[in-house]
């Protein structure tokens, strides 16, 4: 695997900045889903509905990010 060059004097990294950002965004979405599941236990019915909507949107975002990351890494 080729190493990504950086503009700094710190050397090279195993992934470029864009790939790193995709990884971080995916992790953030997955962590959000986990937190929502915990919040759901204490939520009233109205709040559960809101949490369900948010979890569904974050799942869709996470799936899109995983797909983008897969395409990015598959192209190497």
C-alpha positions, 0 to 999 in steps of 0.5 A: 500500500502506498503511503500518503504524503503530507505537506508537513515535515512530520513524514508520511501516513498510511492513509491520505487526509480524505480517507482519514476523514471518512474513517473518523466520520464513520466512527462518529456516526456509529458512536452516535447510534450506540448512544441513541440506543442507550438514551432510548431506554430512559426516553418517553414515547415522544422522545423515543420517536425522535431518537428512532428518526435520528438513529435511522438517519445516522444509519443511512449516513453510516452506510453511505460513509462505509460505501464511500470508504470501501470504494476509496480503499478498493481503488488502492 
